[in-house]
């Protein structure tokens, strides 16, 4: 299986999705990866996955 090089909090994942959804020009994959200190590949997977937190 795919092992992320660094675990990232669910709250951070939600923040990444929110920022990218609302401000895609400003919050690019590169900027998100730098801000959250994870690889762009991790950011790409987070944005691609359709994880929904349980209510």
mmCIF entry with sequence, helices, sheets and N, C-alpha, C, O atoms, coordinates in Angstrom:
data_MODEL
# 
_entry.id   MODEL 
# 
_entity.id                         1 
_entity.type                       polymer 
_entity.pdbx_number_of_molecules   1 
# 
_entity_poly.entity_id                      1 
_entity_poly.type                           'polypeptide(L)' 
_entity_poly.nstd_linkage                   no 
_entity_poly.nstd_monomer                   no 
_entity_poly.pdbx_seq_one_letter_code       
;(UNK)(UNK)(UNK)(UNK)(UNK)(UNK)(UNK)(UNK)(UNK)(UNK)(UNK)(UNK)(UNK)(UNK)(UNK)(UNK)
(UNK)(UNK)(UNK)(UNK)(UNK)(UNK)(UNK)(UNK)(UNK)(UNK)(UNK)(UNK)(UNK)(UNK)(UNK)(UNK)
(UNK)(UNK)(UNK)(UNK)(UNK)(UNK)(UNK)(UNK)(UNK)(UNK)(UNK)(UNK)(UNK)(UNK)(UNK)(UNK)
(UNK)(UNK)(UNK)(UNK)(UNK)(UNK)(UNK)
;
_entity_poly.pdbx_seq_one_letter_code_can   XXXXXXXXXXXXXXXXXXXXXXXXXXXXXXXXXXXXXXXXXXXXXXXXXXXXXXX 
_entity_poly.pdbx_strand_id                 A 
# 
loop_
_entity_poly_seq.entity_id 
_entity_poly_seq.num 
_entity_poly_seq.mon_id 
_entity_poly_seq.hetero 
1 1  UNK n 
1 2  UNK n 
1 3  UNK n 
1 4  UNK n 
1 5  UNK n 
1 6  UNK n 
1 7  UNK n 
1 8  UNK n 
1 9  UNK n 
1 10 UNK n 
1 11 UNK n 
1 12 UNK n 
1 13 UNK n 
1 14 UNK n 
1 15 UNK n 
1 16 UNK n 
1 17 UNK n 
1 18 UNK n 
1 19 UNK n 
1 20 UNK n 
1 21 UNK n 
1 22 UNK n 
1 23 UNK n 
1 24 UNK n 
1 25 UNK n 
1 26 UNK n 
1 27 UNK n 
1 28 UNK n 
1 29 UNK n 
1 30 UNK n 
1 31 UNK n 
1 32 UNK n 
1 33 UNK n 
1 34 UNK n 
1 35 UNK n 
1 36 UNK n 
1 37 UNK n 
1 38 UNK n 
1 39 UNK n 
1 40 UNK n 
1 41 UNK n 
1 42 UNK n 
1 43 UNK n 
1 44 UNK n 
1 45 UNK n 
1 46 UNK n 
1 47 UNK n 
1 48 UNK n 
1 49 UNK n 
1 50 UNK n 
1 51 UNK n 
1 52 UNK n 
1 53 UNK n 
1 54 UNK n 
1 55 UNK n 
# 
_struct_asym.id          A 
_struct_asym.entity_id   1 
# 
loop_
_struct_conf.conf_type_id 
_struct_conf.id 
_struct_conf.pdbx_PDB_helix_id 
_struct_conf.beg_label_comp_id 
_struct_conf.beg_label_asym_id 
_struct_conf.beg_label_seq_id 
_struct_conf.pdbx_beg_PDB_ins_code 
_struct_conf.end_label_comp_id 
_struct_conf.end_label_asym_id 
_struct_conf.end_label_seq_id 
_struct_conf.pdbx_end_PDB_ins_code 
_struct_conf.beg_auth_comp_id 
_struct_conf.beg_auth_asym_id 
_struct_conf.beg_auth_seq_id 
_struct_conf.end_auth_comp_id 
_struct_conf.end_auth_asym_id 
_struct_conf.end_auth_seq_id 
_struct_conf.pdbx_PDB_helix_class 
_struct_conf.details 
_struct_conf.pdbx_PDB_helix_length 
HELX_P HELX_P1 AA1 UNK A 10 ? UNK A 22 ? UNK A 10 UNK A 22 1 ? 13 
HELX_P HELX_P2 AA2 UNK A 29 ? UNK A 36 ? UNK A 29 UNK A 36 1 ? 8  
HELX_P HELX_P3 AA3 UNK A 40 ? UNK A 48 ? UNK A 40 UNK A 48 1 ? 9  
# 
_struct_conf_type.id          HELX_P 
_struct_conf_type.criteria    ? 
_struct_conf_type.reference   ? 
# 
loop_
_atom_site.group_PDB 
_atom_site.id 
_atom_site.type_symbol 
_atom_site.label_atom_id 
_atom_site.label_alt_id 
_atom_site.label_comp_id 
_atom_site.label_asym_id 
_atom_site.label_entity_id 
_atom_site.label_seq_id 
_atom_site.pdbx_PDB_ins_code 
_atom_site.Cartn_x 
_atom_site.Cartn_y 
_atom_site.Cartn_z 
_atom_site.occupancy 
_atom_site.B_iso_or_equiv 
_atom_site.pdbx_formal_charge 
_atom_site.auth_seq_id 
_atom_site.auth_comp_id 
_atom_site.auth_asym_id 
_atom_site.auth_atom_id 
_atom_site.pdbx_PDB_model_num 
ATOM 1   N N  . UNK A 1 1  ? 0.811   -1.205 0.000  1.00 0.00 ? 1  UNK A N  1 
ATOM 2   C CA . UNK A 1 1  ? 0.000   0.000  0.000  1.00 0.00 ? 1  UNK A CA 1 
ATOM 3   C C  . UNK A 1 1  ? 0.845   1.256  0.000  1.00 0.00 ? 1  UNK A C  1 
ATOM 4   O O  . UNK A 1 1  ? 2.055   1.212  0.225  1.00 0.00 ? 1  UNK A O  1 
ATOM 5   N N  . UNK A 1 2  ? 0.201   2.359  -0.251 1.00 0.00 ? 2  UNK A N  1 
ATOM 6   C CA . UNK A 1 2  ? 0.903   3.630  -0.291 1.00 0.00 ? 2  UNK A CA 1 
ATOM 7   C C  . UNK A 1 2  ? 1.061   4.174  1.113  1.00 0.00 ? 2  UNK A C  1 
ATOM 8   O O  . UNK A 1 2  ? 0.080   4.332  1.839  1.00 0.00 ? 2  UNK A O  1 
ATOM 9   N N  . UNK A 1 3  ? 2.299   4.462  1.496  1.00 0.00 ? 3  UNK A N  1 
ATOM 10  C CA . UNK A 1 3  ? 2.557   5.024  2.819  1.00 0.00 ? 3  UNK A CA 1 
ATOM 11  C C  . UNK A 1 3  ? 2.939   6.488  2.688  1.00 0.00 ? 3  UNK A C  1 
ATOM 12  O O  . UNK A 1 3  ? 3.986   6.802  2.121  1.00 0.00 ? 3  UNK A O  1 
ATOM 13  N N  . UNK A 1 4  ? 2.109   7.390  3.201  1.00 0.00 ? 4  UNK A N  1 
ATOM 14  C CA . UNK A 1 4  ? 2.519   8.794  3.165  1.00 0.00 ? 4  UNK A CA 1 
ATOM 15  C C  . UNK A 1 4  ? 3.783   8.968  3.997  1.00 0.00 ? 4  UNK A C  1 
ATOM 16  O O  . UNK A 1 4  ? 3.937   8.323  5.034  1.00 0.00 ? 4  UNK A O  1 
ATOM 17  N N  . UNK A 1 5  ? 4.682   9.831  3.551  1.00 0.00 ? 5  UNK A N  1 
ATOM 18  C CA . UNK A 1 5  ? 5.944   9.990  4.260  1.00 0.00 ? 5  UNK A CA 1 
ATOM 19  C C  . UNK A 1 5  ? 5.722   10.667 5.609  1.00 0.00 ? 5  UNK A C  1 
ATOM 20  O O  . UNK A 1 5  ? 6.583   10.621 6.487  1.00 0.00 ? 5  UNK A O  1 
ATOM 21  N N  . UNK A 1 6  ? 4.577   11.285 5.761  1.00 0.00 ? 6  UNK A N  1 
ATOM 22  C CA . UNK A 1 6  ? 4.290   11.962 7.014  1.00 0.00 ? 6  UNK A CA 1 
ATOM 23  C C  . UNK A 1 6  ? 2.783   11.962 7.214  1.00 0.00 ? 6  UNK A C  1 
ATOM 24  O O  . UNK A 1 6  ? 2.026   12.355 6.325  1.00 0.00 ? 6  UNK A O  1 
ATOM 25  N N  . UNK A 1 7  ? 2.360   11.522 8.381  1.00 0.00 ? 7  UNK A N  1 
ATOM 26  C CA . UNK A 1 7  ? 0.922   11.543 8.663  1.00 0.00 ? 7  UNK A CA 1 
ATOM 27  C C  . UNK A 1 7  ? 0.466   12.991 8.805  1.00 0.00 ? 7  UNK A C  1 
ATOM 28  O O  . UNK A 1 7  ? 1.157   13.833 9.379  1.00 0.00 ? 7  UNK A O  1 
ATOM 29  N N  . UNK A 1 8  ? -0.701  13.244 8.272  1.00 0.00 ? 8  UNK A N  1 
ATOM 30  C CA . UNK A 1 8  ? -1.237  14.602 8.365  1.00 0.00 ? 8  UNK A CA 1 
ATOM 31  C C  . UNK A 1 8  ? -2.624  14.524 8.989  1.00 0.00 ? 8  UNK A C  1 
ATOM 32  O O  . UNK A 1 8  ? -3.412  13.632 8.673  1.00 0.00 ? 8  UNK A O  1 
ATOM 33  N N  . UNK A 1 9  ? -2.906  15.454 9.863  1.00 0.00 ? 9  UNK A N  1 
ATOM 34  C CA . UNK A 1 9  ? -4.172  15.443 10.595 1.00 0.00 ? 9  UNK A CA 1 
ATOM 35  C C  . UNK A 1 9  ? -5.352  15.599 9.645  1.00 0.00 ? 9  UNK A C  1 
ATOM 36  O O  . UNK A 1 9  ? -5.258  16.276 8.621  1.00 0.00 ? 9  UNK A O  1 
ATOM 37  N N  . UNK A 1 10 ? -6.455  14.966 9.999  1.00 0.00 ? 10 UNK A N  1 
ATOM 38  C CA . UNK A 1 10 ? -7.675  15.072 9.202  1.00 0.00 ? 10 UNK A CA 1 
ATOM 39  C C  . UNK A 1 10 ? -8.094  16.530 9.056  1.00 0.00 ? 10 UNK A C  1 
ATOM 40  O O  . UNK A 1 10 ? -8.567  16.946 7.998  1.00 0.00 ? 10 UNK A O  1 
ATOM 41  N N  . UNK A 1 11 ? -7.917  17.300 10.122 1.00 0.00 ? 11 UNK A N  1 
ATOM 42  C CA . UNK A 1 11 ? -8.280  18.722 10.068 1.00 0.00 ? 11 UNK A CA 1 
ATOM 43  C C  . UNK A 1 11 ? -7.441  19.458 9.030  1.00 0.00 ? 11 UNK A C  1 
ATOM 44  O O  . UNK A 1 11 ? -7.929  20.362 8.352  1.00 0.00 ? 11 UNK A O  1 
ATOM 45  N N  . UNK A 1 12 ? -6.166  19.061 8.912  1.00 0.00 ? 12 UNK A N  1 
ATOM 46  C CA . UNK A 1 12 ? -5.303  19.675 7.900  1.00 0.00 ? 12 UNK A CA 1 
ATOM 47  C C  . UNK A 1 12 ? -5.751  19.292 6.501  1.00 0.00 ? 12 UNK A C  1 
ATOM 48  O O  . UNK A 1 12 ? -5.745  20.122 5.591  1.00 0.00 ? 12 UNK A O  1 
ATOM 49  N N  . UNK A 1 13 ? -6.144  18.019 6.327  1.00 0.00 ? 13 UNK A N  1 
ATOM 50  C CA . UNK A 1 13 ? -6.643  17.573 5.020  1.00 0.00 ? 13 UNK A CA 1 
ATOM 51  C C  . UNK A 1 13 ? -7.865  18.384 4.619  1.00 0.00 ? 13 UNK A C  1 
ATOM 52  O O  . UNK A 1 13 ? -7.992  18.799 3.467  1.00 0.00 ? 13 UNK A O  1 
ATOM 53  N N  . UNK A 1 14 ? -8.760  18.608 5.566  1.00 0.00 ? 14 UNK A N  1 
ATOM 54  C CA . UNK A 1 14 ? -9.969  19.370 5.274  1.00 0.00 ? 14 UNK A CA 1 
ATOM 55  C C  . UNK A 1 14 ? -9.617  20.801 4.902  1.00 0.00 ? 14 UNK A C  1 
ATOM 56  O O  . UNK A 1 14 ? -10.223 21.389 4.006  1.00 0.00 ? 14 UNK A O  1 
ATOM 57  N N  . UNK A 1 15 ? -8.625  21.357 5.603  1.00 0.00 ? 15 UNK A N  1 
ATOM 58  C CA . UNK A 1 15 ? -8.182  22.721 5.318  1.00 0.00 ? 15 UNK A CA 1 
ATOM 59  C C  . UNK A 1 15 ? -7.590  22.814 3.914  1.00 0.00 ? 15 UNK A C  1 
ATOM 60  O O  . UNK A 1 15 ? -7.855  23.765 3.179  1.00 0.00 ? 15 UNK A O  1 
ATOM 61  N N  . UNK A 1 16 ? -6.785  21.814 3.553  1.00 0.00 ? 16 UNK A N  1 
ATOM 62  C CA . UNK A 1 16 ? -6.174  21.773 2.221  1.00 0.00 ? 16 UNK A CA 1 
ATOM 63  C C  . UNK A 1 16 ? -7.260  21.760 1.149  1.00 0.00 ? 16 UNK A C  1 
ATOM 64  O O  . UNK A 1 16 ? -7.187  22.513 0.178  1.00 0.00 ? 16 UNK A O  1 
ATOM 65  N N  . UNK A 1 17 ? -8.265  20.906 1.327  1.00 0.00 ? 17 UNK A N  1 
ATOM 66  C CA . UNK A 1 17 ? -9.358  20.821 0.347  1.00 0.00 ? 17 UNK A CA 1 
ATOM 67  C C  . UNK A 1 17 ? -10.126 22.129 0.264  1.00 0.00 ? 17 UNK A C  1 
ATOM 68  O O  . UNK A 1 17 ? -10.464 22.593 -0.825 1.00 0.00 ? 17 UNK A O  1 
ATOM 69  N N  . UNK A 1 18 ? -10.397 22.718 1.415  1.00 0.00 ? 18 UNK A N  1 
ATOM 70  C CA . UNK A 1 18 ? -11.169 23.956 1.472  1.00 0.00 ? 18 UNK A CA 1 
ATOM 71  C C  . UNK A 1 18 ? -10.429 25.092 0.772  1.00 0.00 ? 18 UNK A C  1 
ATOM 72  O O  . UNK A 1 18 ? -11.007 25.802 -0.052 1.00 0.00 ? 18 UNK A O  1 
ATOM 73  N N  . UNK A 1 19 ? -9.149  25.260 1.103  1.00 0.00 ? 19 UNK A N  1 
ATOM 74  C CA . UNK A 1 19 ? -8.352  26.327 0.493  1.00 0.00 ? 19 UNK A CA 1 
ATOM 75  C C  . UNK A 1 19 ? -8.272  26.147 -1.013 1.00 0.00 ? 19 UNK A C  1 
ATOM 76  O O  . UNK A 1 19 ? -8.434  27.105 -1.770 1.00 0.00 ? 19 UNK A O  1 
ATOM 77  N N  . UNK A 1 20 ? -8.022  24.919 -1.446 1.00 0.00 ? 20 UNK A N  1 
ATOM 78  C CA . UNK A 1 20 ? -7.879  24.655 -2.873 1.00 0.00 ? 20 UNK A CA 1 
ATOM 79  C C  . UNK A 1 20 ? -9.208  24.819 -3.602 1.00 0.00 ? 20 UNK A C  1 
ATOM 80  O O  . UNK A 1 20 ? -9.235  25.255 -4.753 1.00 0.00 ? 20 UNK A O  1 
ATOM 81  N N  . UNK A 1 21 ? -10.304 24.475 -2.942 1.00 0.00 ? 21 UNK A N  1 
ATOM 82  C CA . UNK A 1 21 ? -11.622 24.605 -3.566 1.00 0.00 ? 21 UNK A CA 1 
ATOM 83  C C  . UNK A 1 21 ? -12.027 26.079 -3.693 1.00 0.00 ? 21 UNK A C  1 
ATOM 84  O O  . UNK A 1 21 ? -12.593 26.490 -4.706 1.00 0.00 ? 21 UNK A O  1 
ATOM 85  N N  . UNK A 1 22 ? -11.731 26.863 -2.655 1.00 0.00 ? 22 UNK A N  1 
ATOM 86  C CA . UNK A 1 22 ? -12.165 28.260 -2.656 1.00 0.00 ? 22 UNK A CA 1 
ATOM 87  C C  . UNK A 1 22 ? -11.199 29.204 -3.359 1.00 0.00 ? 22 UNK A C  1 
ATOM 88  O O  . UNK A 1 22 ? -11.611 30.190 -3.970 1.00 0.00 ? 22 UNK A O  1 
ATOM 89  N N  . UNK A 1 23 ? -9.898  28.887 -3.266 1.00 0.00 ? 23 UNK A N  1 
ATOM 90  C CA . UNK A 1 23 ? -8.889  29.769 -3.865 1.00 0.00 ? 23 UNK A CA 1 
ATOM 91  C C  . UNK A 1 23 ? -7.869  28.976 -4.675 1.00 0.00 ? 23 UNK A C  1 
ATOM 92  O O  . UNK A 1 23 ? -6.681  28.987 -4.353 1.00 0.00 ? 23 UNK A O  1 
ATOM 93  N N  . UNK A 1 24 ? -8.322  28.286 -5.726 1.00 0.00 ? 24 UNK A N  1 
ATOM 94  C CA . UNK A 1 24 ? -7.409  27.407 -6.479 1.00 0.00 ? 24 UNK A CA 1 
ATOM 95  C C  . UNK A 1 24 ? -6.221  28.130 -7.098 1.00 0.00 ? 24 UNK A C  1 
ATOM 96  O O  . UNK A 1 24 ? -5.137  27.556 -7.201 1.00 0.00 ? 24 UNK A O  1 
ATOM 97  N N  . UNK A 1 25 ? -6.409  29.387 -7.513 1.00 0.00 ? 25 UNK A N  1 
ATOM 98  C CA . UNK A 1 25 ? -5.283  30.112 -8.121 1.00 0.00 ? 25 UNK A CA 1 
ATOM 99  C C  . UNK A 1 25 ? -4.232  30.453 -7.069 1.00 0.00 ? 25 UNK A C  1 
ATOM 100 O O  . UNK A 1 25 ? -3.030  30.378 -7.322 1.00 0.00 ? 25 UNK A O  1 
ATOM 101 N N  . UNK A 1 26 ? -4.708  30.826 -5.893 1.00 0.00 ? 26 UNK A N  1 
ATOM 102 C CA . UNK A 1 26 ? -3.803  31.224 -4.813 1.00 0.00 ? 26 UNK A CA 1 
ATOM 103 C C  . UNK A 1 26 ? -3.184  30.006 -4.129 1.00 0.00 ? 26 UNK A C  1 
ATOM 104 O O  . UNK A 1 26 ? -1.981  29.975 -3.874 1.00 0.00 ? 26 UNK A O  1 
ATOM 105 N N  . UNK A 1 27 ? -4.021  28.999 -3.834 1.00 0.00 ? 27 UNK A N  1 
ATOM 106 C CA . UNK A 1 27 ? -3.549  27.822 -3.106 1.00 0.00 ? 27 UNK A CA 1 
ATOM 107 C C  . UNK A 1 27 ? -3.293  26.671 -4.069 1.00 0.00 ? 27 UNK A C  1 
ATOM 108 O O  . UNK A 1 27 ? -4.086  25.735 -4.177 1.00 0.00 ? 27 UNK A O  1 
ATOM 109 N N  . UNK A 1 28 ? -2.173  26.764 -4.761 1.00 0.00 ? 28 UNK A N  1 
ATOM 110 C CA . UNK A 1 28 ? -1.765  25.714 -5.692 1.00 0.00 ? 28 UNK A CA 1 
ATOM 111 C C  . UNK A 1 28 ? -1.218  24.529 -4.900 1.00 0.00 ? 28 UNK A C  1 
ATOM 112 O O  . UNK A 1 28 ? -0.991  24.628 -3.695 1.00 0.00 ? 28 UNK A O  1 
ATOM 113 N N  . UNK A 1 29 ? -1.008  23.401 -5.596 1.00 0.00 ? 29 UNK A N  1 
ATOM 114 C CA . UNK A 1 29 ? -0.435  22.228 -4.943 1.00 0.00 ? 29 UNK A CA 1 
ATOM 115 C C  . UNK A 1 29 ? 0.918   22.551 -4.325 1.00 0.00 ? 29 UNK A C  1 
ATOM 116 O O  . UNK A 1 29 ? 1.234   22.102 -3.224 1.00 0.00 ? 29 UNK A O  1 
ATOM 117 N N  . UNK A 1 30 ? 1.714   23.337 -5.050 1.00 0.00 ? 30 UNK A N  1 
ATOM 118 C CA . UNK A 1 30 ? 3.044   23.683 -4.542 1.00 0.00 ? 30 UNK A CA 1 
ATOM 119 C C  . UNK A 1 30 ? 2.946   24.499 -3.256 1.00 0.00 ? 30 UNK A C  1 
ATOM 120 O O  . UNK A 1 30 ? 3.649   24.232 -2.281 1.00 0.00 ? 30 UNK A O  1 
ATOM 121 N N  . UNK A 1 31 ? 2.067   25.490 -3.269 1.00 0.00 ? 31 UNK A N  1 
ATOM 122 C CA . UNK A 1 31 ? 1.932   26.338 -2.080 1.00 0.00 ? 31 UNK A CA 1 
ATOM 123 C C  . UNK A 1 31 ? 1.376   25.538 -0.906 1.00 0.00 ? 31 UNK A C  1 
ATOM 124 O O  . UNK A 1 31 ? 1.815   25.711 0.230  1.00 0.00 ? 31 UNK A O  1 
ATOM 125 N N  . UNK A 1 32 ? 0.409   24.659 -1.183 1.00 0.00 ? 32 UNK A N  1 
ATOM 126 C CA . UNK A 1 32 ? -0.154  23.826 -0.124 1.00 0.00 ? 32 UNK A CA 1 
ATOM 127 C C  . UNK A 1 32 ? 0.900   22.891 0.458  1.00 0.00 ? 32 UNK A C  1 
ATOM 128 O O  . UNK A 1 32 ? 0.974   22.709 1.673  1.00 0.00 ? 32 UNK A O  1 
ATOM 129 N N  . UNK A 1 33 ? 1.717   22.300 -0.415 1.00 0.00 ? 33 UNK A N  1 
ATOM 130 C CA . UNK A 1 33 ? 2.737   21.368 0.070  1.00 0.00 ? 33 UNK A CA 1 
ATOM 131 C C  . UNK A 1 33 ? 3.758   22.095 0.943  1.00 0.00 ? 33 UNK A C  1 
ATOM 132 O O  . UNK A 1 33 ? 4.235   21.543 1.935  1.00 0.00 ? 33 UNK A O  1 
ATOM 133 N N  . UNK A 1 34 ? 4.090   23.329 0.575  1.00 0.00 ? 34 UNK A N  1 
ATOM 134 C CA . UNK A 1 34 ? 5.027   24.113 1.381  1.00 0.00 ? 34 UNK A CA 1 
ATOM 135 C C  . UNK A 1 34 ? 4.392   24.522 2.709  1.00 0.00 ? 34 UNK A C  1 
ATOM 136 O O  . UNK A 1 34 ? 5.024   24.443 3.762  1.00 0.00 ? 34 UNK A O  1 
ATOM 137 N N  . UNK A 1 35 ? 3.143   24.957 2.645  1.00 0.00 ? 35 UNK A N  1 
ATOM 138 C CA . UNK A 1 35 ? 2.446   25.416 3.844  1.00 0.00 ? 35 UNK A CA 1 
ATOM 139 C C  . UNK A 1 35 ? 2.273   24.293 4.866  1.00 0.00 ? 35 UNK A C  1 
ATOM 140 O O  . UNK A 1 35 ? 2.477   24.499 6.062  1.00 0.00 ? 35 UNK A O  1 
ATOM 141 N N  . UNK A 1 36 ? 1.895   23.099 4.387  1.00 0.00 ? 36 UNK A N  1 
ATOM 142 C CA . UNK A 1 36 ? 1.608   21.994 5.303  1.00 0.00 ? 36 UNK A CA 1 
ATOM 143 C C  . UNK A 1 36 ? 2.791   21.043 5.466  1.00 0.00 ? 36 UNK A C  1 
ATOM 144 O O  . UNK A 1 36 ? 2.703   20.039 6.172  1.00 0.00 ? 36 UNK A O  1 
ATOM 145 N N  . UNK A 1 37 ? 3.910   21.378 4.795  1.00 0.00 ? 37 UNK A N  1 
ATOM 146 C CA . UNK A 1 37 ? 5.143   20.598 4.896  1.00 0.00 ? 37 UNK A CA 1 
ATOM 147 C C  . UNK A 1 37 ? 4.949   19.129 4.537  1.00 0.00 ? 37 UNK A C  1 
ATOM 148 O O  . UNK A 1 37 ? 5.421   18.229 5.231  1.00 0.00 ? 37 UNK A O  1 
ATOM 149 N N  . UNK A 1 38 ? 4.244   18.915 3.437  1.00 0.00 ? 38 UNK A N  1 
ATOM 150 C CA . UNK A 1 38 ? 4.094   17.569 2.879  1.00 0.00 ? 38 UNK A CA 1 
ATOM 151 C C  . UNK A 1 38 ? 4.424   17.663 1.393  1.00 0.00 ? 38 UNK A C  1 
ATOM 152 O O  . UNK A 1 38 ? 4.496   18.759 0.838  1.00 0.00 ? 38 UNK A O  1 
ATOM 153 N N  . UNK A 1 39 ? 4.623   16.525 0.759  1.00 0.00 ? 39 UNK A N  1 
ATOM 154 C CA . UNK A 1 39 ? 4.988   16.537 -0.661 1.00 0.00 ? 39 UNK A CA 1 
ATOM 155 C C  . UNK A 1 39 ? 3.796   16.928 -1.527 1.00 0.00 ? 39 UNK A C  1 
ATOM 156 O O  . UNK A 1 39 ? 2.644   16.813 -1.110 1.00 0.00 ? 39 UNK A O  1 
ATOM 157 N N  . UNK A 1 40 ? 4.092   17.391 -2.738 1.00 0.00 ? 40 UNK A N  1 
ATOM 158 C CA . UNK A 1 40 ? 3.012   17.729 -3.664 1.00 0.00 ? 40 UNK A CA 1 
ATOM 159 C C  . UNK A 1 40 ? 2.214   16.484 -4.021 1.00 0.00 ? 40 UNK A C  1 
ATOM 160 O O  . UNK A 1 40 ? 1.014   16.561 -4.283 1.00 0.00 ? 40 UNK A O  1 
ATOM 161 N N  . UNK A 1 41 ? 2.889   15.329 -4.029 1.00 0.00 ? 41 UNK A N  1 
ATOM 162 C CA . UNK A 1 41 ? 2.184   14.074 -4.291 1.00 0.00 ? 41 UNK A CA 1 
ATOM 163 C C  . UNK A 1 41 ? 1.137   13.822 -3.206 1.00 0.00 ? 41 UNK A C  1 
ATOM 164 O O  . UNK A 1 41 ? 0.022   13.391 -3.499 1.00 0.00 ? 41 UNK A O  1 
ATOM 165 N N  . UNK A 1 42 ? 1.502   14.093 -1.960 1.00 0.00 ? 42 UNK A N  1 
ATOM 166 C CA . UNK A 1 42 ? 0.545   13.935 -0.859 1.00 0.00 ? 42 UNK A CA 1 
ATOM 167 C C  . UNK A 1 42 ? -0.633  14.881 -1.034 1.00 0.00 ? 42 UNK A C  1 
ATOM 168 O O  . UNK A 1 42 ? -1.785  14.495 -0.839 1.00 0.00 ? 42 UNK A O  1 
ATOM 169 N N  . UNK A 1 43 ? -0.336  16.116 -1.401 1.00 0.00 ? 43 UNK A N  1 
ATOM 170 C CA . UNK A 1 43 ? -1.395  17.101 -1.633 1.00 0.00 ? 43 UNK A CA 1 
ATOM 171 C C  . UNK A 1 43 ? -2.311  16.619 -2.749 1.00 0.00 ? 43 UNK A C  1 
ATOM 172 O O  . UNK A 1 43 ? -3.534  16.703 -2.641 1.00 0.00 ? 43 UNK A O  1 
ATOM 173 N N  . UNK A 1 44 ? -1.710  16.112 -3.824 1.00 0.00 ? 44 UNK A N  1 
ATOM 174 C CA . UNK A 1 44 ? -2.491  15.636 -4.966 1.00 0.00 ? 44 UNK A CA 1 
ATOM 175 C C  . UNK A 1 44 ? -3.431  14.511 -4.539 1.00 0.00 ? 44 UNK A C  1 
ATOM 176 O O  . UNK A 1 44 ? -4.598  14.481 -4.932 1.00 0.00 ? 44 UNK A O  1 
ATOM 177 N N  . UNK A 1 45 ? -2.914  13.591 -3.735 1.00 0.00 ? 45 UNK A N  1 
ATOM 178 C CA . UNK A 1 45 ? -3.737  12.470 -3.275 1.00 0.00 ? 45 UNK A CA 1 
ATOM 179 C C  . UNK A 1 45 ? -4.859  12.935 -2.356 1.00 0.00 ? 45 UNK A C  1 
ATOM 180 O O  . UNK A 1 45 ? -5.981  12.431 -2.417 1.00 0.00 ? 45 UNK A O  1 
ATOM 181 N N  . UNK A 1 46 ? -4.537  13.905 -1.505 1.00 0.00 ? 46 UNK A N  1 
ATOM 182 C CA . UNK A 1 46 ? -5.562  14.447 -0.605 1.00 0.00 ? 46 UNK A CA 1 
ATOM 183 C C  . UNK A 1 46 ? -6.676  15.105 -1.415 1.00 0.00 ? 46 UNK A C  1 
ATOM 184 O O  . UNK A 1 46 ? -7.857  14.893 -1.144 1.00 0.00 ? 46 UNK A O  1 
ATOM 185 N N  . UNK A 1 47 ? -6.294  15.901 -2.404 1.00 0.00 ? 47 UNK A N  1 
ATOM 186 C CA . UNK A 1 47 ? -7.292  16.594 -3.218 1.00 0.00 ? 47 UNK A CA 1 
ATOM 187 C C  . UNK A 1 47 ? -8.089  15.622 -4.071 1.00 0.00 ? 47 UNK A C  1 
ATOM 188 O O  . UNK A 1 47 ? -9.266  15.852 -4.349 1.00 0.00 ? 47 UNK A O  1 
ATOM 189 N N  . UNK A 1 48 ? -7.445  14.529 -4.489 1.00 0.00 ? 48 UNK A N  1 
ATOM 190 C CA . UNK A 1 48 ? -8.096  13.555 -5.358 1.00 0.00 ? 48 UNK A CA 1 
ATOM 191 C C  . UNK A 1 48 ? -9.058  12.663 -4.572 1.00 0.00 ? 48 UNK A C  1 
ATOM 192 O O  . UNK A 1 48 ? -10.116 12.281 -5.072 1.00 0.00 ? 48 UNK A O  1 
ATOM 193 N N  . UNK A 1 49 ? -8.676  12.338 -3.338 1.00 0.00 ? 49 UNK A N  1 
ATOM 194 C CA . UNK A 1 49 ? -9.503  11.432 -2.547 1.00 0.00 ? 49 UNK A CA 1 
ATOM 195 C C  . UNK A 1 49 ? -10.796 12.126 -2.156 1.00 0.00 ? 49 UNK A C  1 
ATOM 196 O O  . UNK A 1 49 ? -10.826 13.337 -1.935 1.00 0.00 ? 49 UNK A O  1 
ATOM 197 N N  . UNK A 1 50 ? -11.846 11.356 -2.077 1.00 0.00 ? 50 UNK A N  1 
ATOM 198 C CA . UNK A 1 50 ? -13.147 11.932 -1.760 1.00 0.00 ? 50 UNK A CA 1 
ATOM 199 C C  . UNK A 1 50 ? -13.525 11.603 -0.322 1.00 0.00 ? 50 UNK A C  1 
ATOM 200 O O  . UNK A 1 50 ? -14.682 11.315 -0.013 1.00 0.00 ? 50 UNK A O  1 
ATOM 201 N N  . UNK A 1 51 ? -12.522 11.653 0.550  1.00 0.00 ? 51 UNK A N  1 
ATOM 202 C CA . UNK A 1 51 ? -12.768 11.344 1.961  1.00 0.00 ? 51 UNK A CA 1 
ATOM 203 C C  . UNK A 1 51 ? -13.772 12.316 2.559  1.00 0.00 ? 51 UNK A C  1 
ATOM 204 O O  . UNK A 1 51 ? -13.606 13.533 2.471  1.00 0.00 ? 51 UNK A O  1 
ATOM 205 N N  . UNK A 1 52 ? -14.806 11.769 3.164  1.00 0.00 ? 52 UNK A N  1 
ATOM 206 C CA . UNK A 1 52 ? -15.779 12.611 3.853  1.00 0.00 ? 52 UNK A CA 1 
ATOM 207 C C  . UNK A 1 52 ? -15.733 12.269 5.339  1.00 0.00 ? 52 UNK A C  1 
ATOM 208 O O  . UNK A 1 52 ? -15.980 11.123 5.714  1.00 0.00 ? 52 UNK A O  1 
ATOM 209 N N  . UNK A 1 53 ? -15.422 13.245 6.187  1.00 0.00 ? 53 UNK A N  1 
ATOM 210 C CA . UNK A 1 53 ? -15.421 12.955 7.627  1.00 0.00 ? 53 UNK A CA 1 
ATOM 211 C C  . UNK A 1 53 ? -16.825 12.596 8.082  1.00 0.00 ? 53 UNK A C  1 
ATOM 212 O O  . UNK A 1 53 ? -17.806 13.170 7.610  1.00 0.00 ? 53 UNK A O  1 
ATOM 213 N N  . UNK A 1 54 ? -16.915 11.646 8.998  1.00 0.00 ? 54 UNK A N  1 
ATOM 214 C CA . UNK A 1 54 ? -18.240 11.258 9.485  1.00 0.00 ? 54 UNK A CA 1 
ATOM 215 C C  . UNK A 1 54 ? -18.792 12.393 10.326 1.00 0.00 ? 54 UNK A C  1 
ATOM 216 O O  . UNK A 1 54 ? -18.084 13.000 11.129 1.00 0.00 ? 54 UNK A O  1 
ATOM 217 N N  . UNK A 1 55 ? -20.068 12.663 10.126 1.00 0.00 ? 55 UNK A N  1 
ATOM 218 C CA . UNK A 1 55 ? -20.695 13.796 10.810 1.00 0.00 ? 55 UNK A CA 1 
ATOM 219 C C  . UNK A 1 55 ? -20.855 13.508 12.301 1.00 0.00 ? 55 UNK A C  1 
ATOM 220 O O  . UNK A 1 55 ? -21.366 14.349 13.041 1.00 0.00 ? 55 UNK A O  1 
# 
